[in-house]
Amino acid sequence: MSIDPIRNLLELGHEISAIPLFRMPKDMKKVCFICLNTPIAFERKLGVEPLSYSVHMAKTMKKIGYSIYILQNPHSRNLMEYLAPFLEQTLEKLVFFYAGQQNHKMTPETHFQFDDGKIEAEKFIRFINEKKNPQNKVILISDFSHKGSVFDIYSFSNLSPGICSISTFPLNDKVINGNGIFVSRLCQCLLDDFGITFAQLSEKMKNSMKKFSQYVQIGSSSNEILIENFL
């Protein structure tokens, strides 16, 4: 592996911006779509941490058998444009991992911030609900660390079955490196048990993160998804 973390990440998968939209892959079984927003990360003094989390997630999901696709520093108008084909054409499971917008304040954050503007959380969730293949599962994960999650699907009604989110937030304002611990423990749980269900993962992660003063929550658009295998 290279000492260049960006190169390491790209060696694990495909760079989406290099693929014309009309040539996006079709009929893929399992995909991990990583959105890395590094300009915002550096603006918020997050350094290379979100990149490190993305490499860790990509390595884990590749070991599990997922195809890895990476979108670096998109404009707000581009994210949904690139994500749409994956929502529509992934046959089984699509994991969307977003890194680069941590908020360590004890207040909720209700949007994704990009260099050219923002995407409101409600608009993003509605977009996923509208575009997803009715037969697939969409799993939303982020490196946020704040009170609540931008993937708070509990707040939305009439969502299609098969949408799930996992997030963490600090129980107090003294939590340090909460996101690094969250991503590391999540990846380890997935590697330890390929047959783990959403409900089992939630319980295991809650127990693991409690010692670090973090709360883990899993949200779902239907109860049925909680008893299914995460992977």
mmCIF file of the C-alpha atoms, coordinates in Angstrom:
data_MODEL
# 
_entry.id   MODEL 
# 
loop_
_atom_site.group_PDB 
_atom_site.id 
_atom_site.type_symbol 
_atom_site.label_atom_id 
_atom_site.label_alt_id 
_atom_site.label_comp_id 
_atom_site.label_asym_id 
_atom_site.label_entity_id 
_atom_site.label_seq_id 
_atom_site.pdbx_PDB_ins_code 
_atom_site.Cartn_x 
_atom_site.Cartn_y 
_atom_site.Cartn_z 
_atom_site.occupancy 
_atom_site.B_iso_or_equiv 
_atom_site.pdbx_formal_charge 
_atom_site.auth_seq_id 
_atom_site.auth_comp_id 
_atom_site.auth_asym_id 
_atom_site.auth_atom_id 
_atom_site.pdbx_PDB_model_num 
ATOM 1   C CA . MET A 1 1   ? 0.000   0.000   0.000   1.00 0.00 ? 1   MET A CA 1 
ATOM 2   C CA . SER A 1 2   ? 1.119   3.542   -0.731  1.00 0.00 ? 2   SER A CA 1 
ATOM 3   C CA . ILE A 1 3   ? 1.926   6.037   2.016   1.00 0.00 ? 3   ILE A CA 1 
ATOM 4   C CA . ASP A 1 4   ? -0.497  8.389   0.240   1.00 0.00 ? 4   ASP A CA 1 
ATOM 5   C CA . PRO A 1 5   ? -3.889  7.800   1.923   1.00 0.00 ? 5   PRO A CA 1 
ATOM 6   C CA . ILE A 1 6   ? -5.858  9.111   -1.082  1.00 0.00 ? 6   ILE A CA 1 
ATOM 7   C CA . ARG A 1 7   ? -4.078  6.662   -3.338  1.00 0.00 ? 7   ARG A CA 1 
ATOM 8   C CA . ASN A 1 8   ? -4.699  3.895   -0.803  1.00 0.00 ? 8   ASN A CA 1 
ATOM 9   C CA . LEU A 1 9   ? -8.409  4.648   -0.888  1.00 0.00 ? 9   LEU A CA 1 
ATOM 10  C CA . LEU A 1 10  ? -8.618  4.757   -4.680  1.00 0.00 ? 10  LEU A CA 1 
ATOM 11  C CA . GLU A 1 11  ? -6.704  1.478   -4.950  1.00 0.00 ? 11  GLU A CA 1 
ATOM 12  C CA . LEU A 1 12  ? -9.512  -0.172  -2.992  1.00 0.00 ? 12  LEU A CA 1 
ATOM 13  C CA . GLY A 1 13  ? -12.241 0.825   -5.423  1.00 0.00 ? 13  GLY A CA 1 
ATOM 14  C CA . HIS A 1 14  ? -13.399 2.933   -8.344  1.00 0.00 ? 14  HIS A CA 1 
ATOM 15  C CA . GLU A 1 15  ? -13.409 6.729   -8.530  1.00 0.00 ? 15  GLU A CA 1 
ATOM 16  C CA . ILE A 1 16  ? -16.965 7.628   -9.506  1.00 0.00 ? 16  ILE A CA 1 
ATOM 17  C CA . SER A 1 17  ? -16.195 11.005  -11.057 1.00 0.00 ? 17  SER A CA 1 
ATOM 18  C CA . ALA A 1 18  ? -13.991 9.252   -13.639 1.00 0.00 ? 18  ALA A CA 1 
ATOM 19  C CA . ILE A 1 19  ? -16.955 7.220   -14.902 1.00 0.00 ? 19  ILE A CA 1 
ATOM 20  C CA . PRO A 1 20  ? -19.468 8.897   -17.285 1.00 0.00 ? 20  PRO A CA 1 
ATOM 21  C CA . LEU A 1 21  ? -22.995 8.677   -15.924 1.00 0.00 ? 21  LEU A CA 1 
ATOM 22  C CA . PHE A 1 22  ? -24.171 6.653   -18.924 1.00 0.00 ? 22  PHE A CA 1 
ATOM 23  C CA . ARG A 1 23  ? -21.473 4.076   -18.159 1.00 0.00 ? 23  ARG A CA 1 
ATOM 24  C CA . MET A 1 24  ? -22.297 3.587   -14.504 1.00 0.00 ? 24  MET A CA 1 
ATOM 25  C CA . PRO A 1 25  ? -22.301 -0.147  -13.667 1.00 0.00 ? 25  PRO A CA 1 
ATOM 26  C CA . LYS A 1 26  ? -25.634 -1.928  -13.655 1.00 0.00 ? 26  LYS A CA 1 
ATOM 27  C CA . ASP A 1 27  ? -27.111 -4.849  -11.765 1.00 0.00 ? 27  ASP A CA 1 
ATOM 28  C CA . MET A 1 28  ? -24.524 -4.936  -8.981  1.00 0.00 ? 28  MET A CA 1 
ATOM 29  C CA . LYS A 1 29  ? -25.352 -7.064  -5.959  1.00 0.00 ? 29  LYS A CA 1 
ATOM 30  C CA . LYS A 1 30  ? -23.594 -5.218  -3.128  1.00 0.00 ? 30  LYS A CA 1 
ATOM 31  C CA . VAL A 1 31  ? -22.045 -1.754  -3.267  1.00 0.00 ? 31  VAL A CA 1 
ATOM 32  C CA . CYS A 1 32  ? -20.339 0.522   -0.739  1.00 0.00 ? 32  CYS A CA 1 
ATOM 33  C CA . PHE A 1 33  ? -20.589 4.139   -1.932  1.00 0.00 ? 33  PHE A CA 1 
ATOM 34  C CA . ILE A 1 34  ? -18.105 6.363   -0.053  1.00 0.00 ? 34  ILE A CA 1 
ATOM 35  C CA . CYS A 1 35  ? -18.559 10.131  -0.169  1.00 0.00 ? 35  CYS A CA 1 
ATOM 36  C CA . LEU A 1 36  ? -15.437 11.877  1.135   1.00 0.00 ? 36  LEU A CA 1 
ATOM 37  C CA . ASN A 1 37  ? -15.791 15.603  1.744   1.00 0.00 ? 37  ASN A CA 1 
ATOM 38  C CA . THR A 1 38  ? -12.239 16.661  2.621   1.00 0.00 ? 38  THR A CA 1 
ATOM 39  C CA . PRO A 1 39  ? -12.392 20.443  1.986   1.00 0.00 ? 39  PRO A CA 1 
ATOM 40  C CA . ILE A 1 40  ? -15.069 20.719  4.670   1.00 0.00 ? 40  ILE A CA 1 
ATOM 41  C CA . ALA A 1 41  ? -13.008 18.402  6.874   1.00 0.00 ? 41  ALA A CA 1 
ATOM 42  C CA . PHE A 1 42  ? -9.992  20.670  6.754   1.00 0.00 ? 42  PHE A CA 1 
ATOM 43  C CA . GLU A 1 43  ? -12.136 23.773  7.219   1.00 0.00 ? 43  GLU A CA 1 
ATOM 44  C CA . ARG A 1 44  ? -13.453 22.210  10.415  1.00 0.00 ? 44  ARG A CA 1 
ATOM 45  C CA . LYS A 1 45  ? -9.904  21.273  11.448  1.00 0.00 ? 45  LYS A CA 1 
ATOM 46  C CA . LEU A 1 46  ? -10.570 17.555  11.056  1.00 0.00 ? 46  LEU A CA 1 
ATOM 47  C CA . GLY A 1 47  ? -7.357  16.948  9.097   1.00 0.00 ? 47  GLY A CA 1 
ATOM 48  C CA . VAL A 1 48  ? -6.970  13.552  7.475   1.00 0.00 ? 48  VAL A CA 1 
ATOM 49  C CA . GLU A 1 49  ? -9.213  11.697  9.923   1.00 0.00 ? 49  GLU A CA 1 
ATOM 50  C CA . PRO A 1 50  ? -12.219 11.384  7.565   1.00 0.00 ? 50  PRO A CA 1 
ATOM 51  C CA . LEU A 1 51  ? -9.891  10.004  4.889   1.00 0.00 ? 51  LEU A CA 1 
ATOM 52  C CA . SER A 1 52  ? -8.559  7.432   7.354   1.00 0.00 ? 52  SER A CA 1 
ATOM 53  C CA . TYR A 1 53  ? -12.110 6.414   8.273   1.00 0.00 ? 53  TYR A CA 1 
ATOM 54  C CA . SER A 1 54  ? -12.946 6.025   4.589   1.00 0.00 ? 54  SER A CA 1 
ATOM 55  C CA . VAL A 1 55  ? -9.926  3.770   3.994   1.00 0.00 ? 55  VAL A CA 1 
ATOM 56  C CA . HIS A 1 56  ? -10.904 1.644   7.005   1.00 0.00 ? 56  HIS A CA 1 
ATOM 57  C CA . MET A 1 57  ? -14.495 1.336   5.802   1.00 0.00 ? 57  MET A CA 1 
ATOM 58  C CA . ALA A 1 58  ? -13.435 0.532   2.229   1.00 0.00 ? 58  ALA A CA 1 
ATOM 59  C CA . LYS A 1 59  ? -11.036 -2.204  3.380   1.00 0.00 ? 59  LYS A CA 1 
ATOM 60  C CA . THR A 1 60  ? -13.712 -3.769  5.564   1.00 0.00 ? 60  THR A CA 1 
ATOM 61  C CA . MET A 1 61  ? -16.496 -3.715  2.996   1.00 0.00 ? 61  MET A CA 1 
ATOM 62  C CA . LYS A 1 62  ? -14.191 -5.060  0.285   1.00 0.00 ? 62  LYS A CA 1 
ATOM 63  C CA . LYS A 1 63  ? -13.248 -8.012  2.515   1.00 0.00 ? 63  LYS A CA 1 
ATOM 64  C CA . ILE A 1 64  ? -16.938 -8.705  2.997   1.00 0.00 ? 64  ILE A CA 1 
ATOM 65  C CA . GLY A 1 65  ? -17.537 -8.790  -0.751  1.00 0.00 ? 65  GLY A CA 1 
ATOM 66  C CA . TYR A 1 66  ? -18.818 -5.316  -1.571  1.00 0.00 ? 66  TYR A CA 1 
ATOM 67  C CA . SER A 1 67  ? -17.779 -3.354  -4.652  1.00 0.00 ? 67  SER A CA 1 
ATOM 68  C CA . ILE A 1 68  ? -16.274 -0.016  -3.585  1.00 0.00 ? 68  ILE A CA 1 
ATOM 69  C CA . TYR A 1 69  ? -17.072 3.283   -5.311  1.00 0.00 ? 69  TYR A CA 1 
ATOM 70  C CA . ILE A 1 70  ? -15.588 6.579   -4.119  1.00 0.00 ? 70  ILE A CA 1 
ATOM 71  C CA . LEU A 1 71  ? -16.784 10.133  -4.713  1.00 0.00 ? 71  LEU A CA 1 
ATOM 72  C CA . GLN A 1 72  ? -14.349 12.828  -3.572  1.00 0.00 ? 72  GLN A CA 1 
ATOM 73  C CA . ASN A 1 73  ? -15.349 16.396  -2.761  1.00 0.00 ? 73  ASN A CA 1 
ATOM 74  C CA . PRO A 1 74  ? -18.504 16.636  -4.857  1.00 0.00 ? 74  PRO A CA 1 
ATOM 75  C CA . HIS A 1 75  ? -20.566 19.783  -5.215  1.00 0.00 ? 75  HIS A CA 1 
ATOM 76  C CA . SER A 1 76  ? -23.984 19.499  -3.645  1.00 0.00 ? 76  SER A CA 1 
ATOM 77  C CA . ARG A 1 77  ? -25.644 19.307  -7.061  1.00 0.00 ? 77  ARG A CA 1 
ATOM 78  C CA . ASN A 1 78  ? -23.435 16.361  -8.051  1.00 0.00 ? 78  ASN A CA 1 
ATOM 79  C CA . LEU A 1 79  ? -23.829 14.039  -5.074  1.00 0.00 ? 79  LEU A CA 1 
ATOM 80  C CA . MET A 1 80  ? -27.406 13.023  -5.799  1.00 0.00 ? 80  MET A CA 1 
ATOM 81  C CA . GLU A 1 81  ? -26.732 12.882  -9.532  1.00 0.00 ? 81  GLU A CA 1 
ATOM 82  C CA . TYR A 1 82  ? -23.979 10.307  -8.990  1.00 0.00 ? 82  TYR A CA 1 
ATOM 83  C CA . LEU A 1 83  ? -25.829 8.436   -6.249  1.00 0.00 ? 83  LEU A CA 1 
ATOM 84  C CA . ALA A 1 84  ? -29.066 7.951   -8.207  1.00 0.00 ? 84  ALA A CA 1 
ATOM 85  C CA . PRO A 1 85  ? -27.818 5.131   -10.509 1.00 0.00 ? 85  PRO A CA 1 
ATOM 86  C CA . PHE A 1 86  ? -26.559 3.169   -7.509  1.00 0.00 ? 86  PHE A CA 1 
ATOM 87  C CA . LEU A 1 87  ? -29.881 3.514   -5.697  1.00 0.00 ? 87  LEU A CA 1 
ATOM 88  C CA . GLU A 1 88  ? -31.748 2.362   -8.785  1.00 0.00 ? 88  GLU A CA 1 
ATOM 89  C CA . GLN A 1 89  ? -29.441 -0.389  -10.034 1.00 0.00 ? 89  GLN A CA 1 
ATOM 90  C CA . THR A 1 90  ? -27.978 -2.058  -6.935  1.00 0.00 ? 90  THR A CA 1 
ATOM 91  C CA . LEU A 1 91  ? -29.815 -5.356  -6.594  1.00 0.00 ? 91  LEU A CA 1 
ATOM 92  C CA . GLU A 1 92  ? -29.262 -6.316  -2.945  1.00 0.00 ? 92  GLU A CA 1 
ATOM 93  C CA . LYS A 1 93  ? -27.543 -3.857  -0.589  1.00 0.00 ? 93  LYS A CA 1 
ATOM 94  C CA . LEU A 1 94  ? -26.131 -0.367  -0.944  1.00 0.00 ? 94  LEU A CA 1 
ATOM 95  C CA . VAL A 1 95  ? -24.050 1.041   1.909   1.00 0.00 ? 95  VAL A CA 1 
ATOM 96  C CA . PHE A 1 96  ? -23.677 4.834   1.779   1.00 0.00 ? 96  PHE A CA 1 
ATOM 97  C CA . PHE A 1 97  ? -20.789 6.050   3.949   1.00 0.00 ? 97  PHE A CA 1 
ATOM 98  C CA . TYR A 1 98  ? -20.309 9.800   4.354   1.00 0.00 ? 98  TYR A CA 1 
ATOM 99  C CA . ALA A 1 99  ? -17.104 11.192  5.865   1.00 0.00 ? 99  ALA A CA 1 
ATOM 100 C CA . GLY A 1 100 ? -15.911 14.724  6.462   1.00 0.00 ? 100 GLY A CA 1 
ATOM 101 C CA . GLN A 1 101 ? -18.579 16.689  8.281   1.00 0.00 ? 101 GLN A CA 1 
ATOM 102 C CA . GLN A 1 102 ? -18.195 15.858  11.927  1.00 0.00 ? 102 GLN A CA 1 
ATOM 103 C CA . ASN A 1 103 ? -19.845 18.189  14.373  1.00 0.00 ? 103 ASN A CA 1 
ATOM 104 C CA . HIS A 1 104 ? -18.654 17.831  17.952  1.00 0.00 ? 104 HIS A CA 1 
ATOM 105 C CA . LYS A 1 105 ? -21.190 20.341  19.281  1.00 0.00 ? 105 LYS A CA 1 
ATOM 106 C CA . MET A 1 106 ? -24.009 19.005  21.396  1.00 0.00 ? 106 MET A CA 1 
ATOM 107 C CA . THR A 1 107 ? -26.579 20.189  18.862  1.00 0.00 ? 107 THR A CA 1 
ATOM 108 C CA . PRO A 1 108 ? -28.173 18.416  15.890  1.00 0.00 ? 108 PRO A CA 1 
ATOM 109 C CA . GLU A 1 109 ? -27.068 19.141  12.354  1.00 0.00 ? 109 GLU A CA 1 
ATOM 110 C CA . THR A 1 110 ? -29.742 18.912  9.693   1.00 0.00 ? 110 THR A CA 1 
ATOM 111 C CA . HIS A 1 111 ? -27.805 19.189  6.442   1.00 0.00 ? 111 HIS A CA 1 
ATOM 112 C CA . PHE A 1 112 ? -24.734 18.146  4.494   1.00 0.00 ? 112 PHE A CA 1 
ATOM 113 C CA . GLN A 1 113 ? -22.342 21.036  3.890   1.00 0.00 ? 113 GLN A CA 1 
ATOM 114 C CA . PHE A 1 114 ? -20.387 21.250  0.627   1.00 0.00 ? 114 PHE A CA 1 
ATOM 115 C CA . ASP A 1 115 ? -18.144 23.890  -0.895  1.00 0.00 ? 115 ASP A CA 1 
ATOM 116 C CA . ASP A 1 116 ? -20.950 25.198  -3.088  1.00 0.00 ? 116 ASP A CA 1 
ATOM 117 C CA . GLY A 1 117 ? -23.791 24.927  -0.606  1.00 0.00 ? 117 GLY A CA 1 
ATOM 118 C CA . LYS A 1 118 ? -25.723 22.370  1.362   1.00 0.00 ? 118 LYS A CA 1 
ATOM 119 C CA . ILE A 1 119 ? -28.245 19.567  1.017   1.00 0.00 ? 119 ILE A CA 1 
ATOM 120 C CA . GLU A 1 120 ? -30.937 19.505  3.649   1.00 0.00 ? 120 GLU A CA 1 
ATOM 121 C CA . ALA A 1 121 ? -31.307 16.157  5.398   1.00 0.00 ? 121 ALA A CA 1 
ATOM 122 C CA . GLU A 1 122 ? -35.013 15.938  4.609   1.00 0.00 ? 122 GLU A CA 1 
ATOM 123 C CA . LYS A 1 123 ? -34.368 16.475  0.902   1.00 0.00 ? 123 LYS A CA 1 
ATOM 124 C CA . PHE A 1 124 ? -31.648 13.804  0.906   1.00 0.00 ? 124 PHE A CA 1 
ATOM 125 C CA . ILE A 1 125 ? -33.759 11.172  2.677   1.00 0.00 ? 125 ILE A CA 1 
ATOM 126 C CA . ARG A 1 126 ? -36.733 11.871  0.419   1.00 0.00 ? 126 ARG A CA 1 
ATOM 127 C CA . PHE A 1 127 ? -34.442 11.518  -2.593  1.00 0.00 ? 127 PHE A CA 1 
ATOM 128 C CA . ILE A 1 128 ? -33.239 8.103   -1.391  1.00 0.00 ? 128 ILE A CA 1 
ATOM 129 C CA . ASN A 1 129 ? -36.809 7.023   -0.757  1.00 0.00 ? 129 ASN A CA 1 
ATOM 130 C CA . GLU A 1 130 ? -37.842 8.078   -4.257  1.00 0.00 ? 130 GLU A CA 1 
ATOM 131 C CA . LYS A 1 131 ? -34.897 6.619   -6.175  1.00 0.00 ? 131 LYS A CA 1 
ATOM 132 C CA . LYS A 1 132 ? -34.121 3.326   -4.407  1.00 0.00 ? 132 LYS A CA 1 
ATOM 133 C CA . ASN A 1 133 ? -34.884 0.015   -6.040  1.00 0.00 ? 133 ASN A CA 1 
ATOM 134 C CA . PRO A 1 134 ? -37.873 -1.442  -4.112  1.00 0.00 ? 134 PRO A CA 1 
ATOM 135 C CA . GLN A 1 135 ? -36.026 -4.761  -3.883  1.00 0.00 ? 135 GLN A CA 1 
ATOM 136 C CA . ASN A 1 136 ? -32.774 -3.522  -2.351  1.00 0.00 ? 136 ASN A CA 1 
ATOM 137 C CA . LYS A 1 137 ? -31.656 -2.364  1.091   1.00 0.00 ? 137 LYS A CA 1 
ATOM 138 C CA . VAL A 1 138 ? -29.990 1.016   1.668   1.00 0.00 ? 138 VAL A CA 1 
ATOM 139 C CA . ILE A 1 139 ? -27.760 1.378   4.746   1.00 0.00 ? 139 ILE A CA 1 
ATOM 140 C CA . LEU A 1 140 ? -26.710 4.905   5.760   1.00 0.00 ? 140 LEU A CA 1 
ATOM 141 C CA . ILE A 1 141 ? -23.545 5.405   7.839   1.00 0.00 ? 141 ILE A CA 1 
ATOM 142 C CA . SER A 1 142 ? -21.673 8.609   8.618   1.00 0.00 ? 142 SER A CA 1 
ATOM 143 C CA . ASP A 1 143 ? -18.734 9.840   10.680  1.00 0.00 ? 143 ASP A CA 1 
ATOM 144 C CA . PHE A 1 144 ? -20.871 12.468  12.397  1.00 0.00 ? 144 PHE A CA 1 
ATOM 145 C CA . SER A 1 145 ? -20.508 12.803  16.142  1.00 0.00 ? 145 SER A CA 1 
ATOM 146 C CA . HIS A 1 146 ? -23.175 15.032  17.565  1.00 0.00 ? 146 HIS A CA 1 
ATOM 147 C CA . LYS A 1 147 ? -26.566 14.985  19.198  1.00 0.00 ? 147 LYS A CA 1 
ATOM 148 C CA . GLY A 1 148 ? -28.565 12.995  16.718  1.00 0.00 ? 148 GLY A CA 1 
ATOM 149 C CA . SER A 1 149 ? -27.812 12.187  13.084  1.00 0.00 ? 149 SER A CA 1 
ATOM 150 C CA . VAL A 1 150 ? -28.459 13.777  9.727   1.00 0.00 ? 150 VAL A CA 1 
ATOM 151 C CA . PHE A 1 151 ? -29.732 10.298  8.862   1.00 0.00 ? 151 PHE A CA 1 
ATOM 152 C CA . ASP A 1 152 ? -32.508 10.574  11.454  1.00 0.00 ? 152 ASP A CA 1 
ATOM 153 C CA . ILE A 1 153 ? -35.048 8.556   9.521   1.00 0.00 ? 153 ILE A CA 1 
ATOM 154 C CA . TYR A 1 154 ? -37.280 8.350   12.604  1.00 0.00 ? 154 TYR A CA 1 
ATOM 155 C CA . SER A 1 155 ? -38.465 11.834  11.689  1.00 0.00 ? 155 SER A CA 1 
ATOM 156 C CA . PHE A 1 156 ? -39.818 10.741  8.309   1.00 0.00 ? 156 PHE A CA 1 
ATOM 157 C CA . SER A 1 157 ? -43.108 9.023   7.616   1.00 0.00 ? 157 SER A CA 1 
ATOM 158 C CA . ASN A 1 158 ? -44.138 6.832   4.687   1.00 0.00 ? 158 ASN A CA 1 
ATOM 159 C CA . LEU A 1 159 ? -40.616 5.722   3.819   1.00 0.00 ? 159 LEU A CA 1 
ATOM 160 C CA . SER A 1 160 ? -40.139 2.640   1.672   1.00 0.00 ? 160 SER A CA 1 
ATOM 161 C CA . PRO A 1 161 ? -39.151 -0.569  3.475   1.00 0.00 ? 161 PRO A CA 1 
ATOM 162 C CA . GLY A 1 162 ? -35.456 -1.386  3.403   1.00 0.00 ? 162 GLY A CA 1 
ATOM 163 C CA . ILE A 1 163 ? -33.844 1.893   4.542   1.00 0.00 ? 163 ILE A CA 1 
ATOM 164 C CA . CYS A 1 164 ? -31.635 1.726   7.619   1.00 0.00 ? 164 CYS A CA 1 
ATOM 165 C CA . SER A 1 165 ? -29.205 4.087   9.355   1.00 0.00 ? 165 SER A CA 1 
ATOM 166 C CA . ILE A 1 166 ? -26.529 3.666   11.998  1.00 0.00 ? 166 ILE A CA 1 
ATOM 167 C CA . SER A 1 167 ? -24.998 6.600   13.809  1.00 0.00 ? 167 SER A CA 1 
ATOM 168 C CA . THR A 1 168 ? -23.334 7.626   17.042  1.00 0.00 ? 168 THR A CA 1 
ATOM 169 C CA . PHE A 1 169 ? -23.364 10.725  19.183  1.00 0.00 ? 169 PHE A CA 1 
ATOM 170 C CA . PRO A 1 170 ? -21.573 11.738  22.389  1.00 0.00 ? 170 PRO A CA 1 
ATOM 171 C CA . LEU A 1 171 ? -23.340 11.660  25.726  1.00 0.00 ? 171 LEU A CA 1 
ATOM 172 C CA . ASN A 1 172 ? -21.310 14.678  26.816  1.00 0.00 ? 172 ASN A CA 1 
ATOM 173 C CA . ASP A 1 173 ? -19.087 17.322  25.250  1.00 0.00 ? 173 ASP A CA 1 
ATOM 174 C CA . LYS A 1 174 ? -15.841 15.740  26.489  1.00 0.00 ? 174 LYS A CA 1 
ATOM 175 C CA . VAL A 1 175 ? -15.778 12.840  24.038  1.00 0.00 ? 175 VAL A CA 1 
ATOM 176 C CA . ILE A 1 176 ? -12.468 12.650  22.126  1.00 0.00 ? 176 ILE A CA 1 
ATOM 177 C CA . ASN A 1 177 ? -11.946 10.838  18.805  1.00 0.00 ? 177 ASN A CA 1 
ATOM 178 C CA . GLY A 1 178 ? -15.448 9.444   18.994  1.00 0.00 ? 178 GLY A CA 1 
ATOM 179 C CA . ASN A 1 179 ? -15.717 8.915   15.259  1.00 0.00 ? 179 ASN A CA 1 
ATOM 180 C CA . GLY A 1 180 ? -12.479 6.986   14.965  1.00 0.00 ? 180 GLY A CA 1 
ATOM 181 C CA . ILE A 1 181 ? -13.628 4.627   17.709  1.00 0.00 ? 181 ILE A CA 1 
ATOM 182 C CA . PHE A 1 182 ? -17.095 4.287   16.160  1.00 0.00 ? 182 PHE A CA 1 
ATOM 183 C CA . VAL A 1 183 ? -15.800 3.386   12.679  1.00 0.00 ? 183 VAL A CA 1 
ATOM 184 C CA . SER A 1 184 ? -13.174 1.025   14.082  1.00 0.00 ? 184 SER A CA 1 
ATOM 185 C CA . ARG A 1 185 ? -15.643 -0.840  16.318  1.00 0.00 ? 185 ARG A CA 1 
ATOM 186 C CA . LEU A 1 186 ? -18.290 -0.973  13.580  1.00 0.00 ? 186 LEU A CA 1 
ATOM 187 C CA . CYS A 1 187 ? -15.843 -2.492  11.105  1.00 0.00 ? 187 CYS A CA 1 
ATOM 188 C CA . GLN A 1 188 ? -14.621 -5.006  13.677  1.00 0.00 ? 188 GLN A CA 1 
ATOM 189 C CA . CYS A 1 189 ? -18.175 -6.098  14.499  1.00 0.00 ? 189 CYS A CA 1 
ATOM 190 C CA . LEU A 1 190 ? -18.892 -6.695  10.814  1.00 0.00 ? 190 LEU A CA 1 
ATOM 191 C CA . LEU A 1 191 ? -15.696 -8.703  10.309  1.00 0.00 ? 191 LEU A CA 1 
ATOM 192 C CA . ASP A 1 192 ? -16.302 -10.785 13.454  1.00 0.00 ? 192 ASP A CA 1 
ATOM 193 C CA . ASP A 1 193 ? -19.732 -11.968 12.320  1.00 0.00 ? 193 ASP A CA 1 
ATOM 194 C CA . PHE A 1 194 ? -20.771 -11.886 8.673   1.00 0.00 ? 194 PHE A CA 1 
ATOM 195 C CA . GLY A 1 195 ? -24.247 -13.063 9.704   1.00 0.00 ? 195 GLY A CA 1 
ATOM 196 C CA . ILE A 1 196 ? -24.907 -10.303 12.238  1.00 0.00 ? 196 ILE A CA 1 
ATOM 197 C CA . THR A 1 197 ? -28.385 -8.767  12.102  1.00 0.00 ? 197 THR A CA 1 
ATOM 198 C CA . PHE A 1 198 ? -29.168 -5.076  12.396  1.00 0.00 ? 198 PHE A CA 1 
ATOM 199 C CA . ALA A 1 199 ? -30.604 -5.620  15.878  1.00 0.00 ? 199 ALA A CA 1 
ATOM 200 C CA . GLN A 1 200 ? -27.566 -7.635  17.019  1.00 0.00 ? 200 GLN A CA 1 
ATOM 201 C CA . LEU A 1 201 ? -25.200 -5.027  15.616  1.00 0.00 ? 201 LEU A CA 1 
ATOM 202 C CA . SER A 1 202 ? -27.083 -2.282  17.430  1.00 0.00 ? 202 SER A CA 1 
ATOM 203 C CA . GLU A 1 203 ? -26.811 -4.102  20.772  1.00 0.00 ? 203 GLU A CA 1 
ATOM 204 C CA . LYS A 1 204 ? -23.161 -5.009  20.278  1.00 0.00 ? 204 LYS A CA 1 
ATOM 205 C CA . MET A 1 205 ? -22.217 -1.482  19.273  1.00 0.00 ? 205 MET A CA 1 
ATOM 206 C CA . LYS A 1 206 ? -24.143 0.068   22.141  1.00 0.00 ? 206 LYS A CA 1 
ATOM 207 C CA . ASN A 1 207 ? -22.304 -2.101  24.637  1.00 0.00 ? 207 ASN A CA 1 
ATOM 208 C CA . SER A 1 208 ? -18.950 -1.407  22.976  1.00 0.00 ? 208 SER A CA 1 
ATOM 209 C CA . MET A 1 209 ? -19.355 2.371   22.725  1.00 0.00 ? 209 MET A CA 1 
ATOM 210 C CA . LYS A 1 210 ? -20.886 2.952   26.144  1.00 0.00 ? 210 LYS A CA 1 
ATOM 211 C CA . LYS A 1 211 ? -17.450 2.916   27.772  1.00 0.00 ? 211 LYS A CA 1 
ATOM 212 C CA . PHE A 1 212 ? -16.466 5.794   25.479  1.00 0.00 ? 212 PHE A CA 1 
ATOM 213 C CA . SER A 1 213 ? -19.522 7.867   26.510  1.00 0.00 ? 213 SER A CA 1 
ATOM 214 C CA . GLN A 1 214 ? -21.189 7.436   23.143  1.00 0.00 ? 214 GLN A CA 1 
ATOM 215 C CA . TYR A 1 215 ? -24.686 6.334   22.238  1.00 0.00 ? 215 TYR A CA 1 
ATOM 216 C CA . VAL A 1 216 ? -25.303 4.251   19.121  1.00 0.00 ? 216 VAL A CA 1 
ATOM 217 C CA . GLN A 1 217 ? -28.670 4.247   17.423  1.00 0.00 ? 217 GLN A CA 1 
ATOM 218 C CA . ILE A 1 218 ? -29.990 2.283   14.490  1.00 0.00 ? 218 ILE A CA 1 
ATOM 219 C CA . GLY A 1 219 ? -32.996 3.623   12.655  1.00 0.00 ? 219 GLY A CA 1 
ATOM 220 C CA . SER A 1 220 ? -35.091 1.729   10.146  1.00 0.00 ? 220 SER A CA 1 
ATOM 221 C CA . SER A 1 221 ? -38.030 2.406   7.870   1.00 0.00 ? 221 SER A CA 1 
ATOM 222 C CA . SER A 1 222 ? -39.559 -0.965  8.793   1.00 0.00 ? 222 SER A CA 1 
ATOM 223 C CA . ASN A 1 223 ? -39.241 -3.393  11.696  1.00 0.00 ? 223 ASN A CA 1 
ATOM 224 C CA . GLU A 1 224 ? -38.561 -6.319  9.379   1.00 0.00 ? 224 GLU A CA 1 
ATOM 225 C CA . ILE A 1 225 ? -35.134 -5.023  8.415   1.00 0.00 ? 225 ILE A CA 1 
ATOM 226 C CA . LEU A 1 226 ? -33.924 -5.240  12.039  1.00 0.00 ? 226 LEU A CA 1 
ATOM 227 C CA . ILE A 1 227 ? -33.975 -9.055  11.990  1.00 0.00 ? 227 ILE A CA 1 
ATOM 228 C CA . GLU A 1 228 ? -32.192 -9.313  8.643   1.00 0.00 ? 228 GLU A CA 1 
ATOM 229 C CA . ASN A 1 229 ? -28.469 -9.736  8.151   1.00 0.00 ? 229 ASN A CA 1 
ATOM 230 C CA . PHE A 1 230 ? -26.651 -6.408  8.016   1.00 0.00 ? 230 PHE A CA 1 
ATOM 231 C CA . LEU A 1 231 ? -24.399 -7.683  5.250   1.00 0.00 ? 231 LEU A CA 1 
# 
